């Protein structure tokens, strides 16, 4: 078509020149006509060349303009693929590229509309995912992150909002990536429980990977991660509880049943043996009673427990607690050093304070060395008061110190046969301290000793 236009322009230009020449020849004189024939022929040639030159210049300018339009179209299409919002291309209706320009503008409008709908739906999906109490990441078939929620960031302890980035670069956890890749390979859902070592702590994660086919070869993979670390800790504590309580219940019950049967079968006739067996039955019944009381105390904590503050002479309370374990102290040759000021009085709940102190003293006796000592000190601070129970016993490792206040936990399992207890005492102590708006700390060195520090608010009689 372009060649035809140029040809038509050439014919039109040449016709104009010939028409001018024929009019001139008709009216000019014969003499002048003959003399000017050669000159006019030159002018005709020059005129034709000039017309051709003008047509070529116009054609060049139009081609250059069209090339610029084509470059602009290409740029617009690139901007569309990059989700950039730009204006439409304006093209003259007389241009051959007008229809193409309109098509590009239509594609741009449609694409922007699709991207707008896509982003709106994506925001909707992401909004829903933020309410899901597990970490979620959606991965496309190119292994790029389509979207993820902030709960996953919290679980993995770093930012994962890296849309269009490769998922394995963001996660960087081999076992998780391995599970996801298994789904890509088999196109089947996968499930695993994975232990990961993160910057702040070690976590146990339930990992579920779901294959989501969309159409043809297009699919998504959804990664769901649930942090079950606390749940596993509770399960472990419950298992410890069942193990410890089963043992502690079995021991006194077996003793009571066994010695009762011995008495029934004739041991009553031997007064010496009978008295010994009765003492054993009595002591085991007390042990069973203590166990049941600990379990009941633990179950009552947190159910609107009342706190009754009264004046307590703390030095006397320490002496009373030491006296209660007099026989155990003699047995283990342990001495209690009461270094609390004799006139020190505090406002506290007597029952709960006595339980806290008694349990700490009891542990200090049980886990002390033969011939060791226990030191109890106390002092007032600015708006608080504190007391410490220190022993020269076997001490604890840092791991044991981290778990010592867990319910059902016993630090020294190697001496479980020697040391009675359910692992509930220190858990109850911690709960009671918190009920009294205080805090408890432990500092221990293996084979050197342990110090428990209890800090409580200093309450006046009027407050």
Steps between C-alpha positions, in 0.01 A plus 500: 500500500785735586664444156169575329467827693849608395422408140178703504687797641761475225229489229320796654822703517599415143153580367513842661832575333378379156179703529700813575724435204214437252323823600821687452561343156148583381518871561871572446628618171654260252828688504537504871378143524775371280768696681388389840443134424828391651468725804147385570603140473758561772240670720261212445762252615588715801133538592441128480809434714385760752156340526658158547731643767209660685302178485797302636545751783132477591517121479809494724335721759185287501703179529702653784180604678357150457822346632475726804142386547606136475769561761241669718265202457782265602576712805133506598473122475811464718348735757180296496690179579672681790166620646593867443211743476548724191279699264370386162681552169347777283509420124361703208189335355647539149809298597537141390600422861177639644336156535816358652512788749140441598575130551800582723287741704230234537754239612640750750155576643406133525833407660478779757147389584615139539793604719264712710265204550797273568644733765159544660451123521855456625443757775181317589678165520783652700251665734339163563838335554588756769216356711621143458695401816769315301774605261397483133698545179359451149760408237443506123616238251825693443580462872448871559314636802147602404401618848565429868364619834673671791439207733756307296748785558448463875551124488817516291625809688580704188326690220355277226291754305707451183244470220641363172815382679595131504342343807805297601712816516252647748448190715856366502403197711616178335236263642213736416630557146546124460134441592380769257717362220349157556159653424637661182645166396204273579215753476374343823431657840775458759508517880794506741598596853824694480735629768674825401775692678422871472684803635298529821395142570451151368148441371293197407286566192214312340552546125218432251550549126192493274507466120235723335442437126351799315483420128711292265861533611426793729497432875577641843662344807378613842738468793342505847716508813369469854728563798427213741799561727288599799258215435788251495636648821161456665483142374848436638401653834185290508703189425737594782200550726348163415836329549580674829154487653452137395825415674423712807149357533616146441774514765288588808201297385722194445662547842166547675347198327808281552554568868126486572493154346804400708325615816186318397694177443636483856750780555265650757609224737853647501469838678840627384438421135141618523600843633763534229253410225236736640754785497579425136131493410446828683795676332395376155145621560640845586703491179188413305312779673772753407485392138123539484519839673760621247281397210197671657701816574617517142148455368366785715760755392361757259135447592446835677726402787457722805798675656480592871778732615604495863806599697758221499814483715722353234787385724258291706351354183847385392556333837163323478577366152840371612340329799250324273790325323701432815513123450604533135765755596640261761494212254703691241707690761399833346477821703276801436650846559221751565654841423171688476485806732310395813263799493426488127126506432326504162145513369429177311259211460624269780384176340651566159821648640543197728449262205758689292761503777432141611535364148827684440642381834380144433672494160816646652505212750417226251753605238776602741818311566550302818624747761396798290334820610202718407507878541186715509538879470255787453510877449277790401555705186348831388146373443563127516643238726677179418623183660748240383536128573851375417642150530831323449343217305542326168398803291344504155600536137386801298250277318351383829477858626304590188240232576502492879170690534315292242212299627576132555875548447761345731855624454688201642358183345808299601399534866128444453513194721668693779308828474124493527293749304270544206668790326205720598649687795701768320226544241259579784760726663533704179122525466464616861777758458323640193167503687677720758619731215861391543768316310737213567849439361746214519878506482684169514839345433545129456655333808522836680147594598178683420346830607131583459409870524140607561412869451162624630337845517541685828144555622412728789238415760268769362546392139 
